[in-house]
Protein backbone atom coordinates (compact mmCIF):
# COMPACT_ATOMS: atom_id res chain seq x y z
CA UNK A 1 0.00 0.00 0.00
CA UNK A 2 1.33 3.40 -0.98
CA UNK A 3 1.45 6.21 1.61
CA UNK A 4 -0.15 9.48 0.40
CA UNK A 5 2.20 12.41 -0.13
CA UNK A 6 1.83 16.08 0.77
CA UNK A 7 3.24 18.85 -1.42
CA UNK A 8 4.84 21.77 0.40
CA UNK A 9 3.15 25.08 -0.51
CA UNK A 10 6.48 26.87 -0.06
CA UNK A 11 9.08 24.76 -1.93
CA UNK A 12 6.86 22.19 -3.76
CA UNK A 13 8.76 19.17 -2.41
CA UNK A 14 6.53 16.11 -1.89
CA UNK A 15 6.97 14.13 1.33
CA UNK A 16 5.07 11.14 2.77
CA UNK A 17 2.13 12.29 4.88
CA UNK A 18 3.35 10.51 8.01
CA UNK A 19 6.67 12.43 7.86
CA UNK A 20 5.26 15.96 7.67
CA UNK A 21 1.93 15.93 9.54
CA UNK A 22 1.59 15.71 13.32
CA UNK A 23 -1.82 15.24 14.96
CA UNK A 24 -2.59 17.24 18.09
CA UNK A 25 -4.94 16.22 20.88
CA UNK A 26 -7.36 19.05 20.02
CA UNK A 27 -8.08 17.49 16.56
CA UNK A 28 -5.78 20.01 14.80
CA UNK A 29 -2.72 19.15 12.72
CA UNK A 30 0.78 20.62 12.38
CA UNK A 31 2.52 20.57 9.00
CA UNK A 32 6.31 20.91 8.81
CA UNK A 33 8.36 20.55 5.63
CA UNK A 34 11.60 18.68 6.24
CA UNK A 35 13.27 20.32 3.23
CA UNK A 36 12.68 24.05 3.74
CA UNK A 37 11.34 23.97 7.35
CA UNK A 38 8.11 25.74 6.37
CA UNK A 39 5.56 25.20 9.14
CA UNK A 40 1.81 25.64 9.56
CA UNK A 41 0.26 25.07 12.97
CA UNK A 42 -3.32 24.47 14.09
CA UNK A 43 -4.69 23.24 10.76
CA UNK A 44 -8.31 22.48 11.59
CA UNK A 45 -9.73 19.08 10.78
CA UNK A 46 -13.21 17.67 11.17
CA UNK A 47 -13.93 14.94 13.67
CA UNK A 48 -15.26 11.75 12.42
Secondary structure, DSSP 4 states (H G I P E B T S, - for coil): -PPPEEE-TTT--EEEHHHHEEE-TTSEEEEE-TTT--EEEEEE----
